[in-house]
Every structure is written in structure tokens, then in C-alpha cells.
Amino acid sequence: MSDDAKHLTQRQFGAHAAGYVSSPAHASGYSLDRLLELVEPQPGWHVLDLATGGGHTALAYARRGTWTVAGDLTLPMLRAARDHLAAQNAPSAGYVQLDAEALPFAAQSFDLITCRIAPHHFPDVPQFVRETARVVRPGGLVAVIDQLSPGEPKTARYINAFERLRDPSHIWAYSEVEWQGFFISAGLAVEHREAFDTRHELTPWAARMGCDAPTILRLRAMLRHAPPPAAAWMKPEWPAASDASFVIRQFLLIARKPRL
């Protein structure tokens, strides 16, 4: 199951790497700005950006004088990130193809580890968090941004089914309480948490993963006929002259590894 899921992720994102370089939701916006504001990366820090995607977070760190490693499971995505940073005349960064659940680094290697809008693709999220706790130095930070599901199981299943229809490599988006539990179990002390909404137009969101017209119609139907608790979570809007839109609820969680 785990290996099959990772191979599916590689196929999905390898085929659509360029779309994530150009995606406004990944290139900029509240979550990236807020992350940089809160962690305040310092020149000389060793930083690891996991599931780097188009490399936007790694680019922001490299521009602040950090020693940055961009890591991703999918080689075409990693190449797209490298080309993107080169096109931006960014300072040099390292690039490593890796599995976020089995990091190829020694313990206590990094001052900061980040992962932005990706863990809902990971088969074993608690193991991913344990690996970040292992390779961050004492006193260092781990920061994660990802999708949230509601705590109510039936509604969570509907939200995740909607996401999986668009992207079969989507595994599960957890609740905020579950995420805090992952961090605490890994020995990381949560210092900041917040949740926020990101609004997406349905068609470009679906097209970024190569959805065909029938799939987009099914997504539209799921959005239109969502049960009231799911609709309250997704907040669909149906403008008369433009595409339907909906909300993906996300969180930002920052934790520190206790000093020895």
C-alpha cells in the first residue's frame, strides 16, 4: 500500500510538475508569507524544504542567505524546481530526491525543516513527523502547512473523497487535533498554530492535475450536492458569470525540538 501510493504520487506529479511551478496557490500567498514571518530564517541556517514542489519555499529561504536543500520524491518535480530557481537567479541550493518518511540525513542536521501543502499525499504522516524530529537540531524548528479535514468522521470522508477524485494520489487530510498529536508524539513542542481558508476556482484547480471534462463534472456535482456539514466546511460559491469556487481549509503548525 505504502509503495503503491508513493509510485502513484510520482506518476501524478511527474506528469504535472510545470503546473506547480506556475500555480499561484503555491508560488505566493498568505501561507508562504506567514511562514517566513514566523520562522524568520537567518543567514547561514541549514534549511530543508520537503516535498518542495515548484521550489517556491526553497527559493524564499535561499534568498535570505540560508544553506537550503530542496527535497522531493518526484524527480521531474525536483528538476522543475531547480530550473525555476535558476530562472530566478536564486543563490545556489541543493536538490535531493528523497522519501519524507525515510530522510537520508544524519540526526540533528538542520536548523529548520518545512513542508508546505504536501503531507496529505504521505502514507505515514506520523513517521514523516518523527523523521523531521530526528534530523532537526535541538532548538530547531519544524513547520508544516497542509490541508485540514473536520474532526467529524463522516464529513472528513466526504472532503477527502472530493480531493481524491481530483487527485488519486491524495491519501488523507487530518484534523488539527490529530496534527498536534503527531507533533507531540514525536517529541516536538508546538509553539504556533493557526488555520485559514484558501479559495480556489474549481476548473483550474482540477485542470492542474489533468482532470478531464467528465471528472470536472463529477467534482462540480459533489460540490453542488455536498451534505450541509461538508458544504459549511467547503463554502462553495456559484457566481453567475464565472467558475464555481470553494474553500480548502489549511493550517500552519510550528514546533521546536527541545534543547538537550
PyMOL commands that set and color helices and strands:
alter all, ss='L'
color gray80, all
select helices_A, chain A and resi 2-15+17-22+24-27+30-39+56-62+75-87+119-121+125-135+153-166+176-185+202-207+213-224+228-234
alter helices_A, ss='H'
color red, helices_A
select strands_A, chain A and resi 46-50+67-72+94-97+110-116+136-147+189-201+245-256
alter strands_A, ss='S'
color yellow, strands_A
deselect
rebuild
show_as cartoon
